[in-house]
Amino acid sequence: MKRFDLRHLKSDFYGRMSELMNKDVAKDEVAIFLFEVGDFSPVQKSADIVKESGWTLMNSLKFNEVDWTIVVKK
């Protein structure tokens, strides 16, 4: 399991998330991504990217007032 903090990218984290999943996460491995949520549109978009990429979204939850965490299995 690997954890990646993408909060510093604000709402522009999608490309980096995909890059990390493709390069740094092995098949059947789980990754945790932390990102800033803002208006909640990043939550749906990140779930769409996970689905389109053929990965499994295992969990999606609010971490605190501004941050969101998703757990993805490759």
PAZAPA-4460 file (N, C-alpha, C; in steps of 0.05 Angstrom, whole numbers, plus 32768, in hexadecimal, padded with zeros to 4 digits):
% residues 74
    n_x    n_y    n_z   ca_x   ca_y   ca_z    c_x    c_y    c_z   seq   type   mol
   8011   7FE9   8000   8000   8000   8000   8012   8019   8000     1      M     A
   800A   802C   7FEF   8019   8045   7FED   8006   805C   7FF2     2      K     A
   8011   8071   7FFD   8001   8089   8003   800D   80A1   7FF4     3      R     A
   7FFC   80B1   7FE7   8006   80C8   7FD8   7FF6   80E0   7FE0     4      F     A
   8004   80F5   7FE8   7FF7   810E   7FF0   7FF8   8121   7FD8     5      D     A
   7FE1   8126   7FCC   7FDF   8137   7FB4   7FD2   8152   7FBA     6      L     A
   7FCF   8159   7FD4   7FC2   8172   7FDC   7FD0   818A   7FD1     7      R     A
   7FEA   818A   7FCE   7FF8   81A1   7FC4   7FF1   81A8   7FA7     8      H     A
   7FE5   8195   7F98   7FDE   8199   7F7C   7FC2   81A6   7F7A     9      L     A
   7FB5   81AA   7F90   7F99   81B5   7F90   7F87   81A4   7F7F    10      K     A
   7F79   81B0   7F6C   7F66   81A0   7F5C   7F73   8196   7F42    11      S     A
   7F8D   8198   7F3F   7F9B   818F   7F27   7FAB   8176   7F2D    12      D     A
   7FA0   8163   7F3A   7FAF   814B   7F43   7FAA   8132   7F32    13      F     A
   7F97   8134   7F1F   7F8F   811C   7F10   7FA6   810F   7F00    14      Y     A
   7FB5   811F   7EF2   7FCB   8115   7EE3   7FE0   8107   7EF4    15      G     A
   7FE6   8114   7F0A   7FFA   8108   7F1D   7FF0   80EF   7F2A    16      R     A
   7FD6   80EE   7F30   7FCB   80D5   7F3B   7FCD   80BF   7F27    17      M     A
   7FC6   80C4   7F0E   7FC8   80AF   7EF9   7FE5   80A6   7EF5    18      S     A
   7FF7   80BA   7EF5   8014   80B4   7EF2   801E   80A2   7F08    19      E     A
   8017   80A8   7F21   801F   8098   7F38   8013   807C   7F37    20      L     A
   7FFA   807A   7F2F   7FEE   805F   7F2D   7FFB   804E   7F18    21      M     A
   8002   805B   7F02   800E   804C   7EEC   802C   8045   7EF1    22      N     A
   803B   8056   7EFF   8057   8052   7F02   8060   8047   7F1D    23      K     A
   8052   804F   7F32   805B   8049   7F4D   804B   8034   7F5C    24      D     A
   8035   802C   7F51   8023   8019   7F5E   8022   7FFF   7F4E    25      V     A
   8029   7FE9   7F5B   8029   7FCF   7F4E   800D   7FC4   7F4B    26      A     A
   800A   7FB1   7F38   7FF0   7FA4   7F35   7FE8   7F97   7F4F    27      K     A
   7FCE   7F9A   7F56   7FC2   7F90   7F6E   7FCB   7F9F   7F87    28      D     A
   7FDA   7FB4   7F84   7FE2   7FC4   7F9B   7FCD   7FDA   7FA0    29      E     A
   7FCB   7FE3   7FB8   7FB8   7FF8   7FC0   7FC7   8013   7FC4    30      V     A
   7FBB   8028   7FBB   7FC6   8043   7FBE   7FB2   8055   7FCC    31      A     A
   7FBB   8066   7FDD   7FAA   807A   7FEB   7FB2   8095   7FE1    32      I     A
   7F9F   80A4   7FD7   7FA4   80BF   7FCD   7F95   80D3   7FDE    33      F     A
   7FA3   80E8   7FE6   7F98   80FD   7FF6   7F98   8116   7FE5    34      L     A
   7F81   8123   7FE1   7F7F   813B   7FD1   7F6C   814F   7FDD    35      F     A
   7F6E   8168   7FD4   7F5C   817D   7FDD   7F42   817C   7FCE    36      E     A
   7F2C   817E   7FDC   7F12   8179   7FCE   7F05   8193   7FC4    37      V     A
   7F06   81A9   7FD2   7EF9   81C1   7FC8   7EDC   81BE   7FC4    38      G     A
   7ED3   81BE   7FAB   7EB6   81BE   7FA4   7EAB   81A1   7F9F    39      D     A
   7EB9   818D   7FA6   7EB2   8171   7FA4   7EB3   8166   7F87    40      F     A
   7EB7   8176   7F73   7EBA   816B   7F58   7ED2   8159   7F55    41      S     A
   7EE8   815E   7F64   7EFF   814C   7F62   7EF8   812F   7F6B    42      P     A
   7EE5   812D   7F7D   7EDE   8112   7F87   7ED3   8101   7F70    43      V     A
   7EBF   810C   7F61   7EB4   80FD   7F4B   7EC8   80F9   7F34    44      Q     A
   7ED7   810E   7F2E   7EEA   810B   7F18   7F00   80F6   7F1F    45      K     A
   7F09   80F5   7F37   7F1D   80E1   7F3E   7F11   80C5   7F3D    46      S     A
   7EF8   80C2   7F45   7EEA   80A8   7F42   7EE7   80A0   7F25    47      A     A
   7EE1   80B3   7F14   7EDF   80AE   7EF7   7EF9   80A5   7EEB    48      D     A
   7F0F   80B2   7EF3   7F2A   80AA   7EE9   7F31   808E   7EF2    49      I     A
   7F2B   8088   7F0B   7F30   806D   7F15   7F21   8058   7F05    50      V     A
   7F07   805D   7F00   7EF7   804A   7EF1   7F01   8047   7ED4    51      K     A
   7F06   805E   7EC7   7F10   805E   7EAB   7F2A   8050   7EA8    52      E     A
   7F3B   8050   7EBD   7F55   8044   7EBC   7F54   8026   7EC2    53      S     A
   7F3D   801C   7ECB   7F3B   8000   7ED1   7F44   7FF9   7EED    54      G     A
   7F48   800C   7EFE   7F4F   8007   7F1A   7F36   8005   7F2B    55      W     A
   7F39   7FFD   7F44   7F23   7FFA   7F56   7F23   800F   7F6C    56      T     A
   7F0D   801E   7F6E   7F0A   8032   7F83   7F00   8023   7F9C    57      L     A
   7F11   8021   7FB0   7F0A   8011   7FC7   7EFD   8022   7FDD    58      M     A
   7F04   803C   7FDE   7EF8   804D   7FF3   7EFC   806A   7FEA    59      N     A
   7EEA   807B   7FF3   7EEB   8097   7FED   7EDE   80A5   8005    60      S     A
   7EEE   80B5   8013   7EE3   80C2   802B   7EF0   80DD   8031    61      L     A
   7EE0   80ED   803F   7EE9   8107   8047   7EFD   8103   805E    62      K     A
   7F15   810F   805B   7F2A   810C   806F   7F27   8121   8085    63      F     A
   7F22   8139   807D   7F1D   814F   8090   7F0C   8164   8081    64      N     A
   7F0D   817D   808A   7EFB   8191   807D   7F01   8197   8060    65      E     A
   7F1A   8194   8057   7F21   819B   803B   7F2E   8184   802C    66      V     A
   7F35   816F   8038   7F44   8159   802B   7F33   8140   8027    67      D     A
   7F39   8132   8012   7F2A   8119   800B   7F3F   8103   8007    68      W     A
   7F38   80EB   800D   7F49   80D4   8009   7F3B   80BF   7FF8    69      T     A
   7F49   80B4   7FE4   7F3E   809E   7FD6   7F53   8087   7FD8    70      I     A
   7F48   806F   7FD9   7F58   8057   7FDA   7F53   8048   7FC0    71      V     A
   7F69   8042   7FB1   7F66   8037   7F96   7F77   801E   7F94    72      V     A
   7F6C   8009   7F88   7F7B   7FF0   7F83   7F81   7FEE   7F65    73      K     A
   7F9A   7FE9   7F5E   7FA1   7FE7   7F42   7F9C   7FCA   7F39    74      K     A
***
